[in-house]
Structure formats: C-alpha cells, structure tokens
C-alpha cells in the first residue's frame, strides 16, 4: 500500500470517494421513511408501530457511530467500511423477506443502522480530518454533506422503485447496489496514514489542548452541546410538515419547506468549512448556534406562507454547519488517534438530541394545542448550546493570551 502526503491531490481524491460512499451508505437513514406506508399496510400496523423501524435505525446509527469510529481508530478505515457494506447488503436482503414488523425493525436497527449506515458517516469524517491541515474545515464539511446528499437523492429513487416493484424487491435491489458499488470504492482508500510534504508523520497531539479541562470533561461538555443544538434543530425539521397542515397551508407545502431546509443545509455545511478554516471550530460553532437561534425566533414571530418559506431557507442555511463544527473542535483539541471514537460520541449525542427534540415538541403540542410553546422550548435549548459555545471560546481566548504572555516573558 502506498503512503500519501497530507493536503495532496490524493487527499482531495480520497475526500471525493468518502462523499460518494457516504451518499450511497446514507440510504440506510432514508429508505425506512419512504417505505413506511407500504410496510405499514402489509403488516397491518398502526402508525406508531410502523414508526418503530425508524426509531431503531436512529438508535442503531447513534450507537454504531461510536463503535465503528473506535474500530476505525484501531484498525484503519478499510475494514470497518467493508463490514458496513456487507451489513447493508445483508440487511436489505433480509429486510426484503421479513415476516413481521418486529423482524423488519430489528434488521434495520442492527444491520442497516448500527453496522451499515453508521460506518459511512463518523469513521469517514474522522478519516478525512487526518488528510487535511490547511483545508480541514472545508474537507470535513464536504464529507458531512454526503449525509444530506443521501437525503436529497435516495427518497425519490426509493419511492419510484416501491411504486413500480414493491418494497420487498426494492430492498433487495438496494442491498445488491450497495455491495456492487461500495466494495470497489473502498479499495481506493487502502493507502497508509498521510505524511507531511517533508515526510514527517502527522503529529498526533492536539493543537489547542483541552482548554484547561480534563479530556473527559471537555468530551462531556461537547456532548451536552451537541444534544442541546439538535433538540432545537429537530423542532422545524420534524414538525414543519405538521405545522403547515395545522396552519391550513397543507402538508405538501410543509414537505417543500423541509426539502428547502435540506438543500440550503448543504450550502451551509460547505460554507461553514470555509469559516472553520479561518476562525476555528469553536468560533464556527458559536456563529452557527447564534444564527440557528435567530431563525427559530423568526418562526415564533411569523407564520405567513411566504415568510415560512423564507425562514425555512434561512434555517437550513444557518443550521447545516453546526454538526461538522463539532468534528473540527475535536480535531483541534484531542489527539488524532482518538478522533473516530470522540467524534462518534458527539455525533451520538446529536442524534439523541434529534430524537428527544422531535418527541418533546410533539408532547408540548399535545399539552398546549399549539407549536408556539414548542418553538419557545427549542429556543431555550439553543440558548444553552450558545452559552456552552461562548464559554469554550472564551476559555480558548484566555489560554491563548496566557500562552502569549509566557512566550514573551521567556524571550527576555
């Protein structure tokens, strides 16, 4: 196997392969949503029961991010990706012959979510971060966009296939497609860890340190921040369709707004990478948190059809860069050899935040009969995320100032 250089042409080629793998493997997060009506009809389940496969998939994806990230830290990226592609192939093949809703849900949760789709997100984010120094922010952001690209491309394809061939044949076809396309792409990622142009290994130590906190404390703070921002983020993403229906605009309008969010979210993720390269991960997190809070406040203030379209576009533009910024912060503060596991823990907390926020907003609506209190709740959670980001950024500033003073003192 060849050993390549950091920030080289191969690094960009490797990034392109990572985005493609993430887009293909991301089908595991979206096919279950599209197939829900057909699966519900065949198994005669209620809507709550038919939603179980999605819930288990999200839980599996969250836990699998940590497991597969830790595995990638220890043995490299290739074998976890091979395991993930085999799990997707086997999972979709078994799902196509599932005899009950519980079988279908468990297959999605374990094979497709935990070992399949999870292998194509956190491990790839961590791996890409090792191959870039000057453009790490934009590289990680582009890799993270693969998840959104999957959400933009797979649902219409899966819906079309189900309509013409049925959900069972569609699942079998997806499994075969994942195996045929992913395994050859994985072989292109077999190079050894990158090196600097002068041939020295990439330093494994952090650049910022853990900001005067213990590694465990900083990890926990980042996990809480990820949970808070995604509790807030989930309010429009999970409930915008129902919200538009309640306002009398129709669910189709809400679906259009959701699509608008995801589309502008891709732009946001890429833009946030440029910001991170210039200002760092913590500043990017703070900017994104403040912007998302602004959009949530606008939702609370205005509910006209045109204004909701505009605010939805702004929300997508503001929130898309939040999740990749956590990966940048981790690479700035922790050793490179720990990146996979630590990124996986924070990504798991963000997914739990999405699950908690989606449920919490619905519960608040049930209690109050309105989404106004739910939007206010989202703003409160966002405020906690903003406070954490500001606190960490101020700690970084104080430590950098102290280091500068000590360096000047040592010059005399």
Buried (B, 14 or more C-beta within 10 A) or exposed (E): EEEBBBBBEBBBBBBEBBBBBBBBBBBBBBBBBBBBBBBBEBBEBEEEBBBBBBBBBBBBBBBBBBBBBBBBBEEBBBBBBBBBBBBBBBBBBBBBEBEEBBBBBBBBBBBBBBBBBBBBBBBBBBBBBBBBBEBBBBBBBBBBBBBBBBBBBBBEBBBEBBEEEBBBEBBBBBBEBBBEBBBEBBEBBEBEBBBEEEEEEEEEEBEBBBBEBEBEEBBBBBBBBBBBBBBBBBBBBBBBBBBBBBBEBEBEBBEBBBBBBBBBBBBBBBBBBBBBBEBBBBBBBBBBBBBBBBBBBBBBEEBEBEEBBBBBBBBBBBBBBBBBBBBBBBBBBBBBEBBBBBBBBBBBBBBBBBBBBBBBBBEBBEEEEEBBBBBBBBBBBBBBBBEBBBBBBEBBEEBEEEEEEEEEEEEE
